[in-house]
Amino acid sequence: MSDTFQAEQPPTSRGVRTSDTTTRGIRIEVQSLYMPERSSAKESQYLFEYHVRISNVGTETAQLISREWIITNADGEVERVKGPGVVGEQPILTPGSSFEYRSFCPLKTSVGAMHGSYQMVTTNGDRFDAIISPFTLAVPNALN
């Protein structure tokens, strides 16, 4: 099976940024959005929401077991976040099904990036990492 990769799209007028990657039939689409109402530049606190859609576009059933996010801020500081499932769930994705969730990422800088992987297991016990391609976290106009 081949992997596909789509580079990050330019931000929309609302600052939405996206990534889209497929690994072994598991497609992961992410959109991030700056949340000004929950941020404070004066206190170096910037909150970003991200919406994830995990779709099984392949032919084998797979379960999301765990996740790993790698978050980098504009100062080059890197944080790794690992844990079981996502938002307290370990969804089973049959061919043609999808799972969506929203979460948040705080940064101390107005720009950063995230990427990572979901650890998946198929019904026959094969384990693989479904790649989450990099996407930018940025206050609108911060990168102009």
C-alpha positions in Angstrom: 0.0 0.0 0.0 1.3 3.4 -0.8 1.4 6.4 1.5 0.2 9.8 0.2 1.1 13.2 1.5 -0.6 16.5 0.9 1.4 19.6 1.9 -0.2 22.1 4.3 -2.7 24.4 2.6 -2.5 28.2 2.9 -4.5 29.6 5.8 -8.0 30.8 5.2 -9.1 34.3 6.3 -10.0 32.8 9.7 -6.5 31.4 10.2 -7.5 27.8 9.6 -4.6 25.6 8.7 -4.7 21.9 7.6 -2.8 18.7 7.0 -3.9 15.5 5.3 -2.0 12.2 5.2 -2.9 8.6 4.5 -1.0 5.6 5.9 -2.1 2.0 5.1 -5.6 3.2 4.4 -6.0 5.4 7.5 -6.5 9.0 6.4 -5.9 11.7 9.0 -7.1 15.2 8.3 -6.4 18.0 10.8 -7.5 21.6 10.9 -6.1 24.0 13.5 -7.6 27.4 14.5 -6.4 30.1 16.8 -8.7 30.9 19.7 -8.3 34.6 20.5 -11.0 34.6 23.2 -9.0 32.1 25.2 -5.5 33.6 24.6 -3.5 36.5 26.1 -0.5 37.9 24.2 0.4 40.0 27.2 0.8 36.8 29.3 2.4 34.8 26.4 -0.5 32.3 26.3 -1.9 31.3 23.0 -4.6 28.6 22.6 -5.2 26.7 19.4 -8.1 24.3 18.7 -7.5 21.4 16.4 -10.2 19.2 14.8 -9.1 15.7 13.7 -11.0 13.4 11.3 -9.6 9.8 11.1 -11.1 7.9 8.2 -10.6 4.3 7.1 -10.3 4.5 3.3 -8.6 1.1 3.1 -9.8 -2.5 3.2 -8.8 -3.7 6.7 -10.3 -2.8 10.1 -8.0 -1.1 12.5 -8.2 0.2 16.0 -6.5 3.3 17.3 -4.5 2.2 20.4 -2.5 5.3 21.3 -1.2 8.6 20.1 2.0 10.6 20.1 2.0 14.4 19.4 5.2 16.4 18.9 4.6 20.1 19.5 7.2 22.7 18.7 6.9 26.4 19.6 8.6 29.4 17.9 11.4 29.3 20.5 12.3 25.8 19.3 11.1 24.1 22.5 9.7 20.6 21.8 7.0 18.8 23.9 6.0 15.2 23.3 2.5 14.1 24.4 1.9 10.3 24.5 -1.0 8.4 25.8 -3.7 5.8 25.2 -6.4 6.5 22.6 -7.8 10.0 21.9 -10.2 11.9 24.0 -10.6 8.9 26.2 -11.5 6.5 23.3 -9.8 3.9 21.3 -12.0 3.8 18.2 -12.3 0.8 15.9 -12.4 1.9 12.3 -14.0 -0.5 9.8 -13.5 0.2 6.1 -15.5 3.3 5.1 -16.0 4.6 8.7 -14.5 7.6 10.4 -14.0 9.1 13.8 -13.8 12.9 14.6 -12.7 14.8 17.7 -11.6 18.3 18.8 -8.9 19.1 21.2 -6.7 22.1 22.2 -3.0 23.0 22.3 -1.6 25.8 24.5 1.6 27.6 23.3 3.7 30.3 24.9 4.5 31.7 21.4 2.2 33.0 18.7 3.5 30.4 16.2 4.2 26.7 16.5 3.7 23.4 14.8 2.4 19.9 15.6 2.8 16.5 14.0 2.8 12.9 15.3 1.2 9.5 14.8 -1.6 7.3 16.0 -0.5 3.7 16.8 -3.0 1.4 15.1 -3.6 -2.4 15.2 -5.4 -4.4 12.6 -7.8 -7.3 13.4 -5.0 -9.7 12.5 -2.6 -8.1 15.0 -0.5 -6.0 12.6 0.7 -2.8 14.3 1.6 0.4 12.4 1.9 4.1 12.9 -0.6 6.2 11.0 1.3 9.5 10.4 -0.1 12.9 11.3 1.6 15.3 8.9 2.9 18.6 10.2 0.5 21.6 10.5 1.1 25.1 11.7 -0.4 26.7 14.8 -0.3 30.5 14.2 -2.1 33.7 15.2 -3.6 35.2 12.0 -1.1 37.5 10.3 1.8 36.3 12.6 3.6 34.7 9.6 3.2 37.7 7.2 
